[in-house]
Amino acid sequence: MLSNPYFKSVLWLIGFGGMGYGLMVLTEPNAEKIERIKASVSGEKLSADDQRKALFMKKLQEAATTSAPVYRPSTDKKDS
């Protein structure tokens, strides 16, 4: 039965899938860790480029939680 390539493929798939799932669960940060990381990085120490990146990431996080589109915030603006 171990000489069957389909059986081996299923075993490898289950093995690597299980390892991947285990790593995902093991390395998943909780809310407390995320808050500690945010608290350790203050906005005053960041360069202008890093501040722009942080603002962009904040906008992306807000866009992920709302249904309003990021690319067109209001509907009254028309393209010329």
C-alpha positions in Angstrom: 0.0 0.0 0.0 2.9 2.4 0.6 4.0 1.9 -3.0 0.8 3.4 -4.3 1.7 7.0 -5.4 -1.8 8.3 -4.7 -1.7 7.1 -1.1 1.7 8.6 -0.6 0.5 11.9 -2.0 -2.5 12.0 0.4 -0.2 11.2 3.3 2.2 14.0 2.3 -0.7 16.4 1.8 -2.1 15.6 5.3 1.3 15.8 6.9 2.3 19.1 5.4 -1.2 20.5 5.8 -1.2 19.6 9.5 2.3 21.1 10.0 1.2 24.3 8.3 -2.0 24.5 10.4 0.0 23.9 13.5 2.5 26.6 12.7 -0.4 29.0 11.9 -2.0 28.3 15.3 1.3 28.5 17.1 2.4 31.8 15.7 -1.0 33.6 15.7 -0.6 36.8 17.7 -3.4 37.7 20.2 -4.8 41.1 20.8 -2.6 41.7 23.8 0.6 41.1 21.8 -0.6 43.4 19.0 -1.3 46.2 21.5 2.1 45.8 23.1 3.8 46.1 19.7 1.7 49.2 18.8 2.6 50.8 22.2 6.3 50.1 21.7 6.4 52.0 18.4 5.6 55.7 18.8 4.7 58.0 15.9 7.3 60.6 16.9 10.3 58.4 16.1 9.1 57.6 12.6 10.4 59.3 9.5 8.0 61.1 7.1 8.0 58.1 4.8 7.2 55.7 7.6 4.4 58.0 8.8 2.9 58.0 5.3 3.1 54.2 5.3 1.5 54.0 8.7 -1.3 56.3 7.5 -1.8 54.2 4.4 -2.0 51.0 6.6 -4.5 52.7 8.9 -6.7 53.7 5.9 -6.5 50.1 4.6 -7.6 48.7 8.0 -10.5 51.2 8.1 -11.5 50.2 4.5 -11.4 46.5 5.5 -14.0 47.1 8.2 -16.4 49.4 6.2 -18.2 49.0 2.9 -17.3 52.4 1.6 -14.8 52.3 -1.2 -11.3 53.7 -0.6 -10.8 55.0 -4.2 -14.0 57.2 -4.2 -15.0 58.5 -0.8 -18.0 60.5 -2.0 -20.4 60.0 -4.8 -20.9 63.6 -5.8 -17.4 63.9 -7.3 -17.4 63.3 -11.1 -14.5 62.4 -13.4 -13.7 65.2 -15.9 
